[in-house]
């Protein structure tokens, strides 16, 4: 089975740092993705981790611990435009059909306030 | 490259009617996915195509749902005898191969069944 947990909502102040956690229990693991989704829009790719450790990309960083089934997305120097939902997704191992499908968490709605 | 295109953006239909959605993936992407997203949830996998072959289908895809990708380029998703529970955002995504960038999603088709 697949179970991915994220907080439902978070609020943070413009200019601050926020950490969005994701824990997962899946029957297989082949990478973890973070997507950003503004209301009514498509999810857009933010980051990818397949090995343990921290991946940094500008104001966004993502961390993975495979042994703990845990990841977080760190957003620095928050801007109002960062108000969105952040989706954690785990990629399945090779299925035979080759889909490598993603299983998504429910998303964390981040509100950035002045 | 204009990304993944979906048409229509919005569809309102009466219960019992049939609807068809179209997805045009990024031209060089051989992998195409359909996902469904309801309010407050993450996207859920529906089906996967590699070129023109439909290789994987979720149990969510009841027999009222059918998807095609006749020439390995665009894809259609048809829902027959729509039900109110079918109301959701239907997202199409494409990718070239397993890699670090995940999928590219289209903007989705929002279906409302009244």
Interface residues (C-beta under 8 A of the other chain):
Chain A: X4 X30 X31 X33 X35 X40 X41 X42 X43 X44 X45 X48 X50 X87 X89 X91 X95 X97 X98 X99 X100 X101 X102 X103 X104 X105 X106 X107
Chain B: X4 X31 X33 X40 X41 X42 X43 X44 X45 X48 X50 X55 X56 X91 X98 X100 X101 X102 X103 X104 X105 X106 X107 X108 X110
